[in-house]
Amino acid sequence: MASAFFQPVFSRPSPHLHPQQPSYLKELRTMTSTSSPVSIYNSSTTPSHLPWNTYNYCNAPHVSSRHYQVPEQAQGGKAELVYLNVIQRHHKRTPDNLYPRENELNSQEWDCSDYRQVNYGVDLGSSGPSNQIYHKTNTPSWHPLVPLFWNGTCDQGQLTSGGLRDAVQKGKDFFSVYGPNGPSPLLRRGIHENDVLFRTSNSDRTYSVAGGILKGMGHVGGSFPVHTQPSSIDSLVPNYSCSYANRIREAFQDVAEWKDHLASKAQLFDSLNQVVGTGSRSDWNSWIDHHFDALASRQCSGHDLPTNPMTGSRVTQEMADQVYLEGDWEYDYIWNRAEGADEYVKYGFGVFLQELANNLKAFRDQVETFKLKYYVGHDGTMVRLLKSLAQSGSIRWPALGSEVILEVWRSVDDKSKGGKKLDHHVRILSYGQTLRSEAKLLTNAKGLADWVPLDDVIRHLEGRVPQDLLEKCTSS
């Protein structure tokens, strides 16, 4: 695919196109799942005049019956879909990173009065369920630390009602493909606990997204189990500590290319710091991550960019556009392109890849009891997964709601067991389209992860699980 770069576009009457980009950014190849030279950062809705698979950070392109295609090898009833693993990022939320004087920089409240995070306990013994309770965030005016938090009723990093609506629609679109009336009707009898397993991180926002997806899929009947791992060893975020992986990252962020990158962006950082007061904060100046999160979270929810009330200086749209481009560059460098990035991802994400391999082996060996395993994680989940699957080209910052789907197909002629080895093949979708990969075990002659033998996919995943992971991750 020809080299190109993405220009942010905003769904206003006159879309804003990013001006000429620095030359090194032109070297970032487009994601193979997209075909538009623009990107969206301020709406969950992709304008109708743009291709459906335009990169939309606020709500990623994903599978839907409107554009889904059955694999060529399965057309005409030659094969049937028999198993799915899905991994996706959560949907829209409030910023995770707060400015030093956050309150002063928000002309609009973060209003979550239209969203409830409901929690309650159920004693499976004698006492039964407790009262249903829900979070209600309030910041009292008398609180001495009010300047450190925004006005409104949303908490830091909280899923918004808009994010929940996107999750519900995501469930509808997913079910339009894999439900009983879809082109690949794996879930012929709807959503049942015996067929579908959901696993999330231990974050409220991933729980809530799982609930929204289930609603969109048409699940009725109230409760549904969502599986998690203990926080300290959760492989989905990933959240387990790995000192060896940390040392690798420290090393490749201490080389000339990374230092030159930060030095070349000194003016951008200075301009941002002057507006939002982060000049003395090393976590805001050692990479663009915090600025990206703070700006994109606002714009995806329709909020204005920050203005300093004392000086009148403001973050312009051009500055925000540059932040988004730098975020893409940094994510690609850290998790994909840097010398040592592959080793860093193997040790930091190997446990989750073992889980995926175990799932596929259990299915192959006919001991899997579920038809669908659905994971809801974070941007760190997705960027590591795409690297682990050797996505071709550069890896952009994973959009909200971005997904990877592993479809397992079985040739119709091999339905009968009878001691015969079943003919299973895998297709991998990313951002709603077949993944293009550099991994030989995952691809056909065209470089696509399409109709690949199941055993080859298992071999690839297991090959990325270091045998000495426990030893190296716990070494001092």
Secondary structure, DSSP 8 states (H G I E B T S, - for coil): --B---EEE--SSS--------HHHHTSB--TT---SEEE-S-SS--TTS-TTSEETTS-----TTT----GGGGGGTEEEEEEEEEEE---B--SS--TTGGGG-SS-B--TT---EE--EETTTTEE---EE------TT-TTGGGS-SBS--TT-B-HHHHHHHHHHHHHHHHHHSTTSSS-S-TT---TTTEEEEE-S-HHHHHHHHHHHHHTT--SS---EE---GGG-TTTT-S--HHHHHHHHHHTSSHHHHHHHHHTHHHHHHHHHHHS-TT-HHHHSSSHHHHHHHHHHHHTT----B-TTT--B--HHHHHHHHHHHHHHHHIIIIISTTHHHHHHHHHHHHHHHHHHHHHHHHTT----SEEEEEE-HHHHHHHHHHTTBSS------TT-EEEEEEEEEGGG---TT----EEEEEEETTEE-BBS-GGG--TTSB--SEEHHHHHHHHHHTS-TTHHHHHT--
